[in-house]
Structure formats: structure tokens, C-alpha cells
Amino acid sequence: MGVMNDLLTNDLFPQATLPVTLQGQIDLEGFRRAARGLLAQNILPGQVSWHCSTTPAEGLPSAGTAQGPAPSDAPAVAVPPEFLALCQAVILHSNPQRFSLLYRLLWRLVHEPELRHNQLDADVALARQMAEEVRHDMQKMKAQLRFHSVQDDLFKTRPQGGPLHVAWFEPEHHIVEAVAPLFGRRFAHMRWAILTPQCSVEADYLGPQNARHAVQADAGLAAVQPHEALAALRFRRGADKGTAPSADASEQRWLTFYEQVFHPDRLRRRMMQKEQPRHSRKSRPRATPGAPAGARKSHAGRGPGAAGTSGASQAPNHSLSL
């Protein structure tokens, strides 16, 4: 049975909402794909309920596939270029109704072309306000973030790479993935980690040689010049706000806070060694000279280029399709 799209009929005989699940809080590509399919089926904004998967952020953020009634081969929709920019900002807002607002605006732009010129419309004003709040939060993160230097295990084995710089921040919106590439360029020659309640990110400097390989492996980095400094970004789950150190906390406290997210096994091993009696540690067998290379402690995955790179790609302003 087809979807009833007459507004009066829908008010008298409301339809059950159709759930659409996006892969993560900032799945813009999934939203665009779902919105195109919903429009192709002439499904009203009030007949859609939007949801986000709660899968923890592990590895690089990637565009997911929206789960719902939308066909994947729906045609592109012509929209004003400023609407795409608006979507890119509003999608980062923490308001759970942002997807409903954006789809409602898209529906109205298709059926009410004059809406693009009405800056006083309530939906347009709300979306612009949300976009401004996101930009303010991003600016605050760039200005207020403070790093604390710690000497981790990698620094002890590779001091030429410099110490690790750890920071804690509480954003109001889902901006970490969008801001991280900027820090990757600004502090490209540093090892750093930013922990937030939503997700965390760390970066290792990639030299020019590794940067060329990263650019070749990731089409999203095609704009990076081979001679430019590049940071390999790794995203992980959010950090526990209750264990966040104060600004004047000791170096060891910051190191423990970092390892709780990025290296819990290493932290657990260190705590076990701390609690183990000293005479037991001395009695442990030690590696003999000439032991196989595989028996040595490995730091693979911590070196430059061990993880993929990430960048917040934005749709070009001249594009007119959603």
C-alpha cells in the first residue's frame, strides 16, 4: 500500500512512523542517502523517526549506510548550495531533532522553492542558530584546548619523536571529528591526544615519505602536498569524565588518563607490576641474547603510518544536489 501523502488525510489518519537509523551521530552521507530515498517515495517529514546507532567510535570515522525504507538508487535532489553548508554544520549539533529539522527543510525546499529566500522562517532560523552554536563550540575548542606533556613508553624507546601531549575538553556538540584534522595540521610535528566524553583522538607525525603513501592510499587526502606535514589520526571511545585530571594534575595522572582509553592493556600491566612483590619480579625469566625477533616487545602500530588518516571532507559550494 502506498504512503498517503495528502496533509489533511495524514492528519485524520496518521501513519506509523518509519524508523531510519544512521551510523553514528554525524553520519551526513547516510542522512543524504536516506533523505533522497524518502523524498523519492514521497514520505512526509512527520512520518519519519530518525535514530543514530550507539556503536562506539573505533578507528576512523566513516560514512555509514542508513537503515530504513529508503532505496539506495534514489536520484539526487537539487537544493541551494547554502543548504548543503547548513547541513554540514547542523549535523554536528547535539540536538536529537536535528535530522528531523533538516529533512523537513529539504522537503519544504523541494515543495516550496520560495523558502530559500525567506530568512524569517522558523525552521530556517532554527537551523541557522544551531549552525552558529556549532561554529562557536568549534572555535572554543580551538582557543581553549591546553596540552600537557607526558613521557610515555614510546618516548622512552623513541625519544627523537618527542613526548606525548595530552588534552581534555568537553564539547557541547559532536565536533571532535570535524576539528581533529585542523589540529593534525597545526601540530603536525607533535604526538598528541585529545580526550572528550564523546570520543577521543590521537595523532602521530608522518614524515614526507609516509605522507606520500598515506595520500596515495586515501583519496580524501588528495589535496595534501607531498612535502606537507601530515598526522595519522586514530579515533577511540570517549573518556570517563569522572577520571579527568585537573589542569594542574601530575604528569603520571595525565598519562594514566590517556592510557585508560588508548592503551588499557598497557595500564593494566603497569598496575600489576606495581602491585607485584619485588622479589617476584627478579625471579621472572628474562629474554636471552639472540632470542627471535618476535619475542621482543613490539611497538608496531605506534609508528608513523600505522593507522589510516582522517579529514573532514566538505561538499563543494558549487554543488547543487543532495
Secondary structure per residue as TSV (DSSP state, phi and psi in degrees):
chain	resnum	aa	ss	phi	psi
A	1	M	-	360.0	134.2
A	2	G	-	-71.0	161.5
A	3	V	-	-80.5	130.3
A	4	M	-	-76.3	120.6
A	5	N	-	-112.9	7.4
A	6	D	-	-79.3	127.7
A	7	L	H	-60.8	-44.1
A	8	L	H	-66.0	-44.5
A	9	T	H	-61.8	-37.9
A	10	N	H	-67.9	-34.6
A	11	D	H	-67.4	-40.1
A	12	L	H	-75.6	-35.8
A	13	F	S	-129.5	76.3
A	14	P	-	-60.9	139.9
A	15	Q	-	-90.1	154.4
A	16	A	-	-66.0	140.9
A	17	T	-	-70.8	147.2
A	18	L	E	-99.0	117.8
A	19	P	E	-77.3	136.5
A	20	V	E	-126.8	122.7
A	21	T	E	-108.6	122.9
A	22	L	E	-96.0	152.8
A	23	Q	S	-87.7	82.6
A	24	G	S	104.7	168.6
A	25	Q	T	-75.6	-19.5
A	26	I	T	-126.8	37.7
A	27	D	-	-79.8	76.3
A	28	L	H	-65.5	-42.5
A	29	E	H	-64.4	-39.2
A	30	G	H	-65.5	-37.7
A	31	F	H	-65.1	-44.0
A	32	R	H	-62.0	-42.0
A	33	R	H	-65.3	-43.5
A	34	A	H	-67.0	-41.8
A	35	A	H	-63.1	-40.7
A	36	R	H	-60.8	-43.5
A	37	G	H	-67.1	-39.4
A	38	L	H	-64.5	-41.9
A	39	L	H	-63.9	-39.8
A	40	A	H	-61.5	-29.4
A	41	Q	T	-93.7	3.7
A	42	N	T	59.4	41.2
A	43	I	-	-90.0	125.0
A	44	L	-	-66.8	150.9
A	45	P	G	-56.1	-37.4
A	46	G	G	-70.6	-9.9
A	47	Q	G	-96.8	8.2
A	48	V	E	-121.0	134.7
A	49	S	E	-116.6	125.5
A	50	W	E	-98.8	138.5
A	51	H	E	-138.5	158.4
A	52	C	E	-121.9	138.4
A	53	S	-	-67.1	151.9
A	54	T	-	-102.2	20.7
A	55	T	-	-62.0	127.7
A	56	P	-	-64.0	148.0
A	57	A	-	-72.7	106.1
A	58	E	-	-125.0	131.4
A	59	G	S	75.9	-154.8
A	60	L	S	-83.4	142.9
A	61	P	-	-65.6	137.8
A	62	S	-	-139.9	150.0
A	63	A	-	-66.3	130.3
A	64	G	-	-96.3	-174.3
A	65	T	-	-112.3	120.2
A	66	A	-	-66.0	135.5
A	67	Q	B	-100.9	117.5
A	68	G	S	173.2	-163.1
A	69	P	S	-83.2	0.6
A	70	A	-	-78.3	132.0
A	71	P	-	-72.9	146.0
A	72	S	T	-79.7	-14.3
A	73	D	T	-104.2	23.2
A	74	A	-	-66.5	144.9
A	75	P	-	-70.2	157.2
A	76	A	-	-66.5	155.0
A	77	V	-	-114.6	129.6
A	78	A	B	-74.3	124.5
A	79	V	-	-137.3	159.3
A	80	P	-	-62.2	143.5
A	81	P	H	-58.7	-31.9
A	82	E	H	-68.0	-21.4
A	83	F	H	-70.2	-35.7
A	84	L	H	-63.3	-44.0
A	85	A	H	-62.9	-37.9
A	86	L	H	-63.6	-42.2
A	87	C	H	-61.7	-41.6
A	88	Q	H	-61.8	-31.9
A	89	A	H	-85.7	-47.0
A	90	V	H	-65.0	-30.8
A	91	I	T	-62.2	-22.0
A	92	L	T	-86.8	-7.2
A	93	H	S	-71.2	155.4
A	94	S	S	-87.0	-6.8
A	95	N	-	-65.2	119.7
A	96	P	T	-65.8	-13.1
A	97	Q	T	-93.4	10.0
A	98	R	H	-65.8	-35.6
A	99	F	H	-69.6	-38.6
A	100	S	H	-62.9	-40.9
A	101	L	H	-63.3	-45.6
A	102	L	H	-66.6	-39.7
A	103	Y	H	-69.1	-36.4
A	104	R	H	-63.6	-40.5
A	105	L	H	-64.6	-42.0
A	106	L	H	-62.4	-45.0
A	107	W	H	-58.5	-44.6
A	108	R	H	-69.9	-35.3
A	109	L	H	-64.2	-35.3
A	110	V	H	-72.3	-40.4
A	111	H	H	-96.7	-15.3
A	112	E	-	-132.3	75.6
A	113	P	G	-55.1	-28.5
A	114	E	G	-69.3	-10.6
A	115	L	G	-60.8	-30.9
A	116	R	G	-62.6	-19.9
A	117	H	G	-100.1	-2.6
A	118	N	-	-98.8	91.2
A	119	Q	T	-76.5	-11.2
A	120	L	T	-94.7	-1.2
A	121	D	-	-61.7	142.6
A	122	A	H	-64.0	-42.6
A	123	D	H	-66.3	-42.6
A	124	V	H	-63.5	-43.5
A	125	A	H	-63.8	-40.3
A	126	L	H	-65.7	-43.3
A	127	A	H	-64.0	-41.0
A	128	R	H	-65.0	-38.9
A	129	Q	H	-64.1	-42.3
A	130	M	H	-64.8	-40.1
A	131	A	H	-63.4	-39.5
A	132	E	H	-66.9	-38.1
A	133	E	H	-65.3	-36.9
A	134	V	H	-65.8	-45.7
A	135	R	H	-62.6	-37.2
A	136	H	H	-64.7	-41.2
A	137	D	H	-65.5	-38.8
A	138	M	H	-65.3	-41.1
A	139	Q	H	-65.6	-37.8
A	140	K	H	-64.4	-40.3
A	141	M	H	-64.4	-41.8
A	142	K	H	-64.6	-35.3
A	143	A	H	-87.4	-32.3
A	144	Q	H	-101.8	-9.8
A	145	L	-	-65.3	133.0
A	146	R	-	-127.1	124.2
A	147	F	-	-92.4	148.9
A	148	H	E	-123.1	126.8
A	149	S	E	-80.8	132.3
A	150	V	E	-134.6	150.1
A	151	Q	-	-102.4	96.5
A	152	D	-	-88.1	-175.9
A	153	D	H	-62.4	-36.1
A	154	L	H	-65.9	-37.4
A	155	F	H	-64.5	-35.9
A	156	K	H	-68.9	-29.2
A	157	T	H	-94.9	-22.5
A	158	R	-	-138.3	67.8
A	159	P	G	-62.2	-23.1
A	160	Q	G	-66.0	-18.4
A	161	G	G	-79.2	-8.6
A	162	G	-	84.8	163.9
A	163	P	-	-72.2	169.9
A	164	L	E	-90.8	139.3
A	165	H	E	-113.5	119.9
A	166	V	E	-113.9	139.4
A	167	A	E	-137.5	153.4
A	168	W	E	-124.1	135.6
A	169	F	-	-149.0	146.5
A	170	E	-	-116.2	90.7
A	171	P	-	-73.6	153.7
A	172	E	S	-84.8	-20.5
A	173	H	S	-131.3	-180.0
A	174	H	S	-87.3	69.6
A	175	I	-	-108.5	-5.8
A	176	V	H	-60.0	-48.7
A	177	E	H	-63.4	-29.5
A	178	A	H	-78.4	-33.0
A	179	V	H	-88.9	-27.1
A	180	A	H	-54.6	-44.0
A	181	P	H	-59.8	-32.2
A	182	L	H	-65.0	-43.8
A	183	F	H	-65.7	-32.5
A	184	G	H	-61.7	-35.0
A	185	R	H	-81.6	-39.4
A	186	R	H	-66.9	-38.7
A	187	F	T	-118.7	49.6
A	188	A	T	-66.8	-23.7
A	189	H	T	-99.3	16.2
A	190	M	S	-120.2	156.2
A	191	R	E	-97.2	123.9
A	192	W	E	-145.3	162.1
A	193	A	E	-144.9	136.3
A	194	I	E	-118.2	124.3
A	195	L	E	-112.7	134.1
A	196	T	-	-137.2	165.7
A	197	P	S	-65.2	-22.6
A	198	Q	S	-87.5	-52.3
A	199	C	E	-158.4	165.1
A	200	S	E	-126.7	156.4
A	201	V	E	-143.8	140.5
A	202	E	E	-129.4	159.7
A	203	A	E	-140.2	143.1
A	204	D	E	-118.9	142.6
A	205	Y	E	-70.1	134.7
A	206	L	E	-107.0	125.3
A	207	G	-	-69.0	171.7
A	208	P	H	-54.7	-39.2
A	209	Q	H	-65.2	-47.9
A	210	N	H	-67.9	-31.0
A	211	A	H	-63.9	-38.9
A	212	R	H	-62.7	-41.6
A	213	H	H	-65.3	-38.5
A	214	A	H	-66.2	-40.2
A	215	V	H	-63.4	-41.5
A	216	Q	H	-66.9	-30.8
A	217	A	H	-84.3	-19.2
A	218	D	-	-128.0	110.2
A	219	A	G	-63.3	-24.3
A	220	G	G	-69.0	-12.4
A	221	L	G	-104.6	17.4
A	222	A	T	-61.8	-25.7
A	223	A	T	-77.6	-11.2
A	224	V	S	-78.6	128.9
A	225	Q	-	-76.7	145.8
A	226	P	T	-57.2	-29.8
A	227	H	T	-85.9	-7.5
A	228	E	S	-78.1	148.6
A	229	A	-	-70.2	145.2
A	230	L	E	-141.4	144.5
A	231	A	E	-116.6	136.8
A	232	A	E	-86.4	119.1
A	233	L	E	-98.7	136.8
A	234	R	E	-125.9	126.6
A	235	F	E	-104.2	139.8
A	236	R	E	-136.3	-176.9
A	237	R	E	-65.6	168.7
A	238	G	-	-72.7	161.0
A	239	A	-	-95.0	154.2
A	240	D	-	-73.8	116.8
A	241	K	G	-59.8	-33.1
A	242	G	G	-67.3	-21.2
A	243	T	G	-103.9	6.7
A	244	A	-	-65.0	130.3
A	245	P	-	-71.7	157.1
A	246	S	-	-75.2	166.4
A	247	A	T	-60.2	-30.9
A	248	D	T	-102.5	20.3
A	249	A	-	-67.0	162.1
A	250	S	-	-71.1	162.7
A	251	E	H	-60.8	-38.4
A	252	Q	H	-65.5	-35.7
A	253	R	H	-65.6	-41.5
A	254	W	H	-66.8	-37.9
A	255	L	H	-65.3	-42.6
A	256	T	H	-62.6	-41.4
A	257	F	H	-61.8	-42.3
A	258	Y	H	-64.9	-45.2
A	259	E	H	-70.2	-23.1
A	260	Q	H	-59.5	-30.7
A	261	V	H	-97.1	-49.2
A	262	F	H	-92.7	-28.5
A	263	H	-	-141.6	63.0
A	264	P	H	-62.5	-33.5
A	265	D	H	-65.9	-39.8
A	266	R	H	-65.0	-40.7
A	267	L	H	-65.6	-42.5
A	268	R	H	-63.1	-41.0
A	269	R	H	-64.7	-39.8
A	270	R	H	-65.7	-39.9
A	271	M	H	-66.4	-37.4
A	272	M	H	-65.8	-40.0
A	273	Q	H	-65.9	-34.3
A	274	K	H	-67.5	-37.0
A	275	E	H	-84.3	-16.5
A	276	Q	S	-73.6	137.6
A	277	P	-	-58.2	146.6
A	278	R	H	-62.0	-39.2
A	279	H	H	-67.6	-27.0
A	280	S	H	-70.4	-35.2
A	281	R	H	-66.3	-37.0
A	282	K	H	-69.0	-28.3
A	283	S	T	-83.8	-6.0
A	284	R	S	-68.9	140.5
A	285	P	-	-65.1	142.1
A	286	R	-	-108.5	155.2
A	287	A	-	-65.9	136.4
A	288	T	-	-90.6	153.3
A	289	P	T	-58.2	140.0
A	290	G	T	86.1	8.8
A	291	A	-	-64.9	152.3
A	292	P	-	-57.2	148.3
A	293	A	G	-60.9	-30.5
A	294	G	G	-66.9	-18.8
A	295	A	G	-84.0	-12.2
A	296	R	S	-77.5	154.9
A	297	K	-	-65.4	126.7
A	298	S	-	-105.0	142.6
A	299	H	-	-114.1	23.1
A	300	A	T	-61.0	142.3
A	301	G	T	94.9	-13.4
A	302	R	S	-100.7	-13.1
A	303	G	S	-80.0	172.0
A	304	P	T	-58.9	137.1
A	305	G	T	80.5	8.0
A	306	A	S	-73.7	-23.4
A	307	A	S	-123.5	164.2
A	308	G	-	-69.5	169.2
A	309	T	-	-106.2	160.4
A	310	S	-	-133.8	144.5
A	311	G	-	-147.7	146.5
A	312	A	-	-86.6	94.6
A	313	S	-	-78.6	136.6
A	314	Q	-	-118.3	145.1
A	315	A	-	-68.2	138.9
A	316	P	-	-64.1	145.9
A	317	N	T	-64.5	-23.1
A	318	H	T	-81.9	-7.3
A	319	S	-	-70.2	140.1
A	320	L	-	-122.3	20.9
A	321	S	B	-130.1	145.4
A	322	L	-	-101.1	360.0
